[in-house]
Amino acid sequence: LPQAEGIFQRVLQLNPGRPDTHHNLGNVMKAQGNVRAAHDHFAAAVQLDPNYAQAWAALGLLSREAGDPTAAIPCYERALELGLTEELTNLGSAYKETGRLPEALRCYERVVALSPSSAVAHG
């Protein structure tokens, strides 16, 4: 991972406006346990490209893992708006963790409708 970090840092030095490089570097930072740097890179990715669904999803996951499902909700909602339907389960979980059970149920129902063989459907 340190080698990957160095490569991505070098790419950003050459071209700091690449949201995909920020996203990739965020993943490396997260894997190394540097959550603050991961967050900063994911946030930079969505600032450079507000339509970067995977970076929105990564921000949502970081927020939930930090114990802040309320902050995760708008991130997951944005990822879904951008077509990342695999975030429905995570959004449903964040709703559930914040006590928004009707919204959680709607998410889980959408997961089942989209993929009847999913773990949610049989869980």
Residue, then its C-alpha position, 0 to 999 in steps of 0.5 A: l500500500p505505501q507504494a500505491e500511495g506514492i504513485f497516487q500522490r505523484v499523479l496528483q502532483l502532476n494533475p491535482g484535478r483528477p477526482d478518480t485519483h483522489h478516490n483511489l488515494g482515499n481507498v489506500m488511506k482507508a486501508q492504511g487506517n488513515v480515516r481523516a486523509a481518506h475522508d479528505h480525498f473522497a471529499a476532494a473527489v466529489q468537490l471536483d466531480p459532484n457526479y462521482a457516485q463511488a466517492w459519495a458512497a465511500l463518504g457514506l461508508l466512512s461516516r457510518e463506520a465512524g458512528d455517524p449514520t446521519a452524515a452518511i444518509p445524504c452521501y448514500e442518497r446522492a450515490l443512489e441519485l447517480g445510479l449506484t443502486e447497490e447503495l440501497t442496502n447501506l442507505g436502508s441501514a443508515y436509516k434504520e440506525t437513525g430510527r427512520l424505520p419507514e424509510a429503511l423499509r422502503c429501501y429494503e423493499r427496493v432491494v428485493a424488487l431489484s434483486p429477489s435473490s439478494a440476502v436482504a430478500h432472504g435475510 
